């Protein structure tokens, strides 16, 4: 087939794909549900820990106090829960786990106060090492160790103690080994056969609840409930979820879910053109903490829609220029700041972090920003462009200065681009007052910026009104329910599924409870054939 013919056919297919996905949906309504079938449980199996879960789990296993700023390395190959449920480890990651385990165990045992919390007895006393290994191993394995497992780690303690003549070093080597065990690095959730499904045991439910609510491994209290088989009935679950949500660690769970949702780990290595944005490298370390603090505060203190409408932001010295403040007015710590009525920013969409993530190193991108909103926040499928279709905005041959909106208009003359871009670009164009690094600009190329547009039949004048429209969009809460289910279960689900719609709530705490009580969270499928 000639190249021109291939381009034409691909363009037609793209138009048809966008038309089927987008134009059949009533304006202002969620996209149509493709299937009314019940939500099938995701496959049971093994799941690795995300870097955030690894850090929190190590702290729980070693009994580190909340105020102890322990140097636990964020090790893990997969940043999101869904990816961690499907992936394994590379040799490099295995080495990183070994180094991280050695560092943190040595750190704990080197300090008398930390060591006494973990080892409240003399390691060379009768039964002390065995008792410590049984207690720490239970937290690490998320169940009691078998006699064979306990004998193995006690054997490591005994051999190293004999070789080095130091029982503390012997315990250090044994604990370091426990933190490298597959039973710690993998979440073992195999379940017990229950008809054509598998039911997760109380121990496995303790694990699933702990990572859903706290983004960490179960503590001793939750393991006690598991050993009493008290995490099976609806009444058991309601009682456990209630006290878990009231625990301060639930704040970490909220932040972990939002990090998963917003994919904030991208910010850590994000780069911008240093000639255009010379301050970005210094500002970058503050972008992820700021974004998560804003988002977590909004959903804890208000409701999920406040993600897009909150006036409360957190600013430090590095971020002050983004908000028209002098760096000297602020210190190195993030402090709460309320935006004024005339401020062009509201909520997470206009945070420097989100804006910078969804832009190119030197230019903005309405398409990238629009895709982020459609895919991550509304759970709407946008097909990728055919490989032969250029995704770059056209260059103006006569050198005439144009706004991004005008360039997008030229781009949409290509039928292979028009259908999808008409769906995603109005969202991104509403954010054109913000540069590729997230800073504000009044004009572009000396020309006025028009941030107005329409979101599925709802008109907006600017980014602030776009946020208000998103908060009220009928697809938003079902999407958040689908994203929360994916975070907890490690498997994606359609936002159009009726079970997901029943889970959806405007208050995150209530939605966490509904996810935990759902059959799709409490049961699994015994093979890889089970997908929601």
N, C-alpha and C positions, 0 to 999 in steps of 0.2 A: 504494500500500500504506500502511495506517495506521502511524503511528510505533510503536505498541506491537507491531504485527505484525513490523515490521522488526527491532526489538530482539530479539524472540523468535527469529526466524530466524537472526540474526547470532549469538546466544548458542549456538544449537544447532550452527551451523557451527564455532564456536570449540571447543566441547566435542568434536565429532567430529575436528577437526584435532589437538587435544592427545591425544585417545585414540589416534588412528592413529600419532602420533609417539612417544608415551610408553608407553602401557599395553601395547602389543604387545611391547615389549622385555622380556626376562626380567630380573627383579630381580638386580642385581649384575653384569649383563652389558652390553657396549656396545650401543648402538642398532643395529638390523639394517642391513646394507648394502643400499642400494636397488638397486645394479647391480653385478654382478661383472665388468664390462668392464674392459679395461686402461686405465690412466691415459693419456688422450690429451694430447699436449704442448700447452701454451698457445700462442696465436698469436705468431708472430714480429713484430717491429715496433720502434717507438720508445718509450722510457720516460724520463720526466723523473726528476730527482734529488729525493730527499726532503731537507728542510733539513739533517738530520744527515749525509747522504751528500755534500751540497754542501760543507759545512764541511770534512769530511775530504778530499774531492777537491781542493779549493783548496790545502790544506796540502801534499798530495802533489805537485801540479803545480808549485807554487812552491818546493818543497824546504825547507819550514819545519821546523826541528828540533823534536823532541818536546817539549823544555823551553821552547820559544818560545810564550808565551801571546799569539799573534797575534790581533788583533781581526777575525776572520772572522765576518761576519754570517750567521746561520742563515736563509738565504733559500730559499723553496720553497713552492709552493702546496698540496702534498699531503704529509701527515705519514707515511702508511704506504706500504709498497712496492706493495701492490695498487692503491691509489688513484693513485700516481705512474705506474703502468704504463698507466693508462687516461685520465689527464687531461692538459691542456695548461697554458698560461700566460694569466693576465689581463694587461692593460696595466700594472696596478699592480705585478705581480710582475716584469715586464720592467724597469720602472724601478728596482725594488729590486736586481735583478741588476747593473744598470749602476752604481748607487751603491756596492754592495758590492765590485765589481771595482775601481773607482777607489780606494777606501779601502785595500784590502789591497795592491795593487800599489805605491801610493805609500808605504805603511808599509814594505814590503820594501826598496824602493830608497832610502829615506831613511837607512837605517842601514848603515854600512860593512860590518860583519860579515855581516849578512843579505844585503846586495847582492853581496858577494864570493862567497857560496855559489851564488847564482843566476847571477851574471854575473862569471865569473872572469877576465875580460879587459876591456880598455878599449872601451866601446861604439863609439867612433869608429875603432877599429883595423880593418884590412881583415878582413872575414869574421866579426868578433865578433858583431854583431847577428844576422847570418844563422844562425850556429851556435847562439846562445841561443834564437832563435825556433824553430829546428828541434827542439831538445831539449825546450823547454817545450811546444811545439805537439804533439810526439809524446805526451807525458804527457796533455795536455788532450784530444786527439782519440782517444786510446787506440790509435793507429796512427801510422805515419810520415806526415807531411804530403806531399801531392802538390807537384810543382814550382809549379803554379798557386797553391795555397794559400800556400806559403812566399813566393812572389813578392808576393802580396797583402799579407801582414803586413810584409814587408820594405819594401814601398812605403809603408805607413803610417809606418814608422820613418823612412824617408828624407824624406818630405814634412814631417813634424812637426819633424825635426831641422833641415831647411832653413829652416822658418818661424821657429822659436824659437832657432836657433843652439845647441841643447843636445841632444847625442845621448842623454843619459840620459832627458830628457823624451820624446824620440822613441821610445825603447824602452818607456817607461812607457805611452804611448798604444797601442803595438802589443800589449803584453801584456794591457792592459785589454781590448782588442778580442778577443783569443784567449779570455779568460774569459767573454765574452758570446756566443761562437759557438754556434750550435745543435749543432755537433759535440761541444761540451763539455757543454752543458746537457741534451742528450738522450743517452741510451744507445742507440746504433744497433745493433740486434741483428736483422738481416734474414735471415741464414743463406744457405746455398747449397742448391739443390734436390737432394734425395736421395729419389727415388721420389715417394711422395705426401706426404712431409714435407720440412722443410728442416733441414739439419745446421748448427749454429753453427760458424763458422770458429774457428781458433785464437785470433785476435784477439778475437772475440766471446766465446769461452770464457774468455779472460783477464779480460775485463770482468765476466762473470757470476760467475766464481770470486772475483774481488777484492771485489765488492759482497756476495757471500754470506758470505765468511770475514772480511773486514776492514771491510765497509761503506764502502769507499772505492774510488777508481779504481786501476787497475793501476800498479805502480811500474815502474822501468826493468828490473828483473830479470824480472818477469813478462812484460813486453813483449818482452824478448829471447827468452823461450821461445815466445811467440806467433809471432815472426818466423821462428823455426826450425821452425815448425809442430809444436811439441812439446807440444800440449795436445789431442790427438785420441784416442789409444789409452788403454785402461784403465791401462796401466803408466805412461804419461805423466801422467795425471790423479792417480794415487796418489802419485807422487813430488812433484808440485806441491802437492797438498793437504797432504801431510805437513809440508813446510817452511812452508807458509802458516799452518797451525794452530800451529806452534811459534813463529811470529813474534809479538812483543808486540802487534802490531796486531790479532791475533785477539781480544784482550780487548775492543777497541772493537766488533768484529763481534758478540760475544756481547751486549754492552750494547745495541747497535742492535736486534738481534732481540728482546730483552726489552722494549725501549721500544715496538717495533711490536706485540708480543703484548699488553702491558698497557695500551697506548694512553696512555702517561704524559704526552704533550704536553697532554692535557686539564687537567692540574694547573696549568699555567702561568697560566691565566686563571680558575681555579675560584674562586668566591666563596661565602661563607657569611654568614648573618645576623649582622651585627656586634654587634647587641644581645645575641645569645645566645653568640656566639663572638668576643669582642673581640680575641683574640690570633691569630686564624687568618691574617690578612693578613701578619703578621710571620713566621709559621711556614711559610707556603706556599712560599717560595723553596727551602726545604730538603727539601720532600716528594719531589720527583722525584729529585734526586740520592740521597737515602736509599733510596728504593724500588729504584732500579736497582743501587745498590751491594749491597744485601742480596740481590737476586735473582741478580746476576752472580756474587757470591762463592759463593752456595749451589750453583749449577750447575757452576762451575769446580772447586770443591774437593770436591764430593760427587757428587750425581746430580740428575736433574731433579725427582724426588720431594721433594728437600730444599727446593724452592721453598715447600712448605707446612709443613715441619717444622723448619727451621733455628732454632736459638736465637740465632744471631749477628745482631746488628743494628748499625746505625751511627747515632750520635747526636751532635748538636751542641748548642750553647747554646739555640737556638730550639726544638729538639725535646725538650729535657730534661723539661718538664712532662708530656709524654705517657707518660713512663716513671717518673714519681714521683721524678725527680731535681731538684736545685736547679740553675738555669741557671748560677750562679756556679761550679759544679763543672766546667763544660765551657767550651771555647773556641768560636770560630766555625767550626772545621773538623770534619768528621765523623770520629768515632773509633769503633773497634770495641768492642762491649759484648756480653757474653753474658748472656742472660736466665736467671733462676733457675727452679727446678723448679715453683714456685708461680705464676709469671708467667702471666697470661691470654693473652699474645701468643706466637705462633709463626709464622714464615714471612711470605710476602707478603700473605696474606689479612688479617692483623691489623695491617699497617702503616697508619699514619695516612693515607698517600696513597691506598691502595686503598679504605679505608673512606670517606674523604671524597669521592672521585670518584663512588662509587655510593651516594649519599644526596642528599636535597634540601637546599636552603640552611639550613633550620631543623629538619628532622626526618630520622630514619633511614628507610630503605626496604628491608624484607626482599625485596621484589620486584626492585628494581634490583640489589641485591647477589647475589641468587640467579640472575638473568639473566646477570650477568657471568660467574659460575662456569660455568653451563650452556653459554653460547654461546662464550666465549673459551677456557676451560680444559678443557672436555669436548667442545666442537664439536657440541653437540646443538641441533637446531633447535626454537625455540619460536615459534609463530606470534604475530604482534601481535594485540592485542585488537581486536575490531570497533569502529569509531568511536563507535557509540552506547553502548558499555559504559564506565562510569566506572572509571578506574584509581585513583581516590582512595579511601583508607580511609574508612569511614563515621564520622560524628561521633556522639557519644553525646548524645542529646537531653536526658537528665535531668542532665547535667553530672557523672555518675559517673566517677571516675578509673579508667582501664583501661590495661593493658599493651599493647604493640604486638601481642603474640601474640593477645590477646583481640580486638583490633580486626580483625586478619587473619581470625580465626574468623568474625566477623560478615560480613566481605567475601566469604568463601567460601560463604556461604549463597546468593549469586547464582550460578545454574548457569552463567552465561556467564563466570564468573571461577574457579569451583572447580577445574576439571580442571587448568588450567595452574598456578594458584597452589599447588595441592597438590604440584606438581613443583618449583617454584622457591622457595617461601617457607620451607621447613624449613632451607635453606641460609642464607638471610638472617636467620632468627630465631636461628640459632646465633651470629650476630655482634651481637646486640642489646645486649650489654654495652658496645658502643662507640657513642658519639654520632655525630652527622652530621659532625662535624669530625674524627672518629677518636679522640677522647679516651675514656678508660674511665669507665664509670659502674657503680656497684654495684647501683643500683635505678632503676626508671623510674616516675615519678609516685608515689614512695613505696612502690611495690610490688616484690615479688621478681621477678626476671627468670629465665625458664626457657629456657636455651639448648640444651636437648637436642633430639634429633630423629633422623632416619634418612636416609641417603643411599643410595638404590637397594638397600634391604634391609640396609644396614650401620648399626647404631645408633651414635650418638655422644652424649656427655654435654655437650660444650661446643665452643668454637671450636678448641681444641687438638686434640681428637679428630676434629673435622670435617676438619682439615688432614691428619691421618693417614689418614683414609678416602679423601680425594682423591688422596693420593700413591699409594695402592694401587688406585684405580679403574681398571677395564679399559679405559675410554675415554680415560684421560689421556694415555698415551704416543702412541697413534695421533693424538690431537688435536694434540700437540706436533709430530709429524711433518708433519701437514697444515699447521700454522701456519708451520713452518720452510720447507716447500716454497713456500708462498705468499710468504714473505719473500724467498726467493731467485729464484723464477721470476716473481713479479709476477702470479700467477693463483691463484685459490682451487682447492682440491681437497677431495674428500670424505674425512673421516677413516675412513670405512668402506671405501674402495677398497683392494683387496688389495695394490697396489703401495705405497701409503702405509703400510699395516700392516707390510710387509716393511722399510721404511725405519726404522720406529720403533725407538729404542734408549733405554735409561735414561741413557746418558751422551751429553751434547750434542755433544762432539767427534766421537764415532762417528757420530752422526746427521747431522752436517754432511757428513761424508765420504760417507755413503750417498746423501744428496740430490745431491751433486755428481756422483756416478757414475751416477745414474739416467738412463735414456733420456729421461724426460720433462724433465730439466734440460738435456740435451745436444742435444735436437731441438726444433723448433718446428713450428707449423702455419702454412701460407702464407696463411691468411685468418682473418677474425674468426669463422669458423664453429667453429674449434677451441677447445673449452673442456673442462677436465678434469671 
